[in-house]
Amino acid sequence: MSEATNFIDGALPAKMGVLGGGRMGAGIAHAFLIKGCDVLVVERDEASAIAARERVEAAAAKSIERGATDANLGEMTSRLSVSVDYAAFADRQLVIEAVPEIWDLKVSSLQAVEESLAQDAVLASNTSSLSVSGLAEKLARPENFLGLHFFNPVPASTLIEVVIGKQTRSQLVDASRGWVEALGKTAVVVNDAPGFASSRLGVAIALEAMRMVEEGVASAEDIDNAMVLGYKHPTGPLKTTDIVGLDVRLGIAEYLHETLGDRFAPPQILKDLVAEGKLGRKTGQGFYTW
């Protein structure tokens, strides 16, 4: 058994990598870093790599302040490295791709990472909706590929959706459950299907909430309060949409509309807000003012 597969028993890999150091990628890197892993983040250019390091280091400092870990900040960040070279992934046992939800970008990114990996290393995507089996078909070693869908914000979320593709080897199911448990989170295992379980249900509720605003049934605040107070959601579907990004939600809705039918057709209010550049928290305006 090679170094790349000596963690197949479910223990976290000693060396793991993340492609993309944005909000989600940095959160994933942080999750592995505080559990003792050697973490590598690869970005598209030097400026992005520097920004990614700063995000992860800031998250590491906050985890110490919160008491989430008793590790020394200097020791922790000494296990973090950043690069702009895909070849740096050569010694990684697990790499998680966390680039934007654009099919062609996902495919080209995953292919570039795979070319640098050991033959038996595991490659995963953080996609929230795109077909894991479809992505796997574009890879040379689809049996070593699966979906690991983390939730935003990664440090606070206790859920990881493990998505099994048609060609994913069976050993990875139990192994991935072990990784999730070792990260202090809970795994939900689903077979590959449009939107998986979480995005499909979350988007369905959010789209109906948007139609209710559009139809004048109630305000965004009251609709959200109904779900928070009545169904114990931590945030309502419209505020969650603002946090996720209206453009992201629109992209997922369009994909689900195409694959699952008219029940996922994006409401006009969502399309209009995106067209106006009102994308939620990241732009300061969406269904709420931030």
C-alpha positions, 0 to 999 in steps of 0.5 A: 500500500502506497503513501497515498492510500495509507489513510483509507481506514478513515484517518485523515491524510497527513498531506492534503491539498485544496484547489482554490483559496476563496471563502470555501476553499480557505474554510476547507483548508482551515478544517484540515489544518486545525486537525493536524494535517499538512495543507497545501492551497493552490491558486491561479496567481501570486496575489490570489495565493497570498490572499488565500494564506491570509484567509486561512491564517485569520481563520486559524487565529479565530479558532484559537480565540474561540477555544476550538483548538489548543494548537499554537498558531505558529505551529499550525500555520507552519503546516500551511503552504500556498502555491500557483503550481499544480505540480505541488500536489504531487505528494498529496494523498487527498485534494479537494477542488473548490473553484466556482460552479462553472462546468468547464472550469471544474473539468479543466481544473480537475483534469489539471490536478489529476495529472499531478497526483499519485495514481492512487491519490483521491480527488474530490470536488466541493461542487454543490450541484454539478454531476459527480458522475459527469465530472468523473467521466472527464477524468482518467481515474474516475474510481478515485473521485467523489464529491465532498460538499462542505457548507458555508461557513465551513468552521461553523457547519457540522455537515459534509455531503458525501456524493458517490459517483457511479464509478467511485470505488466502494472503499471511499464511502467508508473512508470518507465517512471517517474523514468527516468524523475526524473533522468533527462533522457529520456525513450525509451520504448520497448517490449522485443526482442533480442537486444531491440532497441538500442543494435540491431541498434548499433551493426548492424551499428558497425558490418558493419563498422568492415566489411568495415575495414576488406574489406579495404573500409576505415580506422576506423578513416574515417568510424567513421568520416563519421558517426560523421560528416555526421549523427551527431553521438557523436562518430563513431561505431568503437570508440564506440566499443572500449569504450564498449569493443570488448569482450562485443560487440562480446558477444552481436553479438553472441547472436543476431546471434543465435536469429536473424540470419546471418545478425548479424554474428560477422566479423572475425576481431572482433573475431581475436582482442578479441582472441588477447586480444585487447578489446578496451580502457580497454586494450589500443588497439582495433580498436584504440590505447588508 
